[in-house]
Amino acid sequence: MGQGARETILTPALCRAARGLLDWTQTDLADRAAVSRSTIRDYEGRHHDIHRATEAQLRLAFEDGGVKFVEIDGAGTGLCLSTP
């Protein structure tokens, strides 16, 4: 399966929502995921897609921060915060 055929789990809306759950700025996420803030800004603004490796870095940063990605039957991917 080529990269163009994959389904993105971390959509721009989920990226913004996850940052909101953690009260992170784009700069906070960029620092934690080791990507540029402009990459996050452009992705969340739907100016371009992100590479699979970048998506993995962002998702790992969110998971390390306490966000859980959950699949909801019939609704797709949702977010919640893990309990301490």
C-alpha positions in Angstrom: 0.0 0.0 0.0 1.5 3.4 -1.0 1.5 6.4 1.2 -1.2 8.1 -0.8 -3.6 5.1 -0.2 -3.3 5.2 3.6 -5.9 6.7 5.9 -4.5 9.3 8.2 -5.4 8.8 11.9 -4.2 12.2 13.1 -6.3 14.6 11.1 -5.7 18.4 11.4 -8.8 18.7 13.6 -7.6 15.9 15.9 -4.2 17.6 16.1 -5.8 20.8 17.2 -8.1 19.0 19.7 -5.3 17.0 21.2 -3.3 20.2 21.7 -6.4 21.7 23.3 -6.7 18.8 25.7 -3.2 19.3 26.8 -3.3 23.1 26.7 -0.3 23.0 24.3 0.6 25.7 21.8 1.9 24.8 18.4 5.4 25.6 19.7 4.9 23.2 22.7 4.0 20.4 20.3 6.8 21.2 17.9 9.3 21.1 20.7 8.0 17.8 22.1 7.7 16.1 18.7 11.0 17.5 17.3 9.3 19.1 14.2 9.1 22.7 13.1 6.2 24.8 14.2 5.5 25.8 10.6 4.9 22.1 9.8 2.2 22.0 12.5 0.8 25.4 11.5 0.5 24.4 7.9 -0.9 20.9 8.7 -3.5 22.2 11.1 -4.4 24.9 8.6 -4.8 22.3 5.9 -2.1 23.8 3.7 -0.4 20.4 3.2 -0.4 16.8 4.4 2.3 15.4 6.7 4.6 12.5 6.1 3.9 9.2 7.9 7.0 9.6 10.1 5.9 13.2 11.1 2.5 11.9 12.0 4.1 9.2 14.2 6.2 11.8 16.0 3.2 14.0 16.7 1.1 11.1 17.9 3.9 9.8 20.1 4.3 13.3 21.6 0.5 13.4 22.3 0.5 9.9 23.8 3.5 10.8 26.0 1.5 13.9 27.2 -1.4 11.7 28.2 -3.7 11.7 25.2 -5.3 8.4 24.2 -6.5 7.8 20.6 -9.6 5.7 20.7 -11.6 4.2 17.8 -15.3 4.7 18.2 -17.6 2.4 16.2 -19.2 4.2 13.4 -17.6 7.5 14.3 -13.9 7.2 13.6 -11.0 8.2 15.9 -11.6 10.2 19.1 -9.5 11.5 21.9 -9.4 11.3 25.7 -7.0 12.0 28.5 -5.6 9.1 30.3 -6.2 9.0 34.1 -3.1 9.7 36.3 
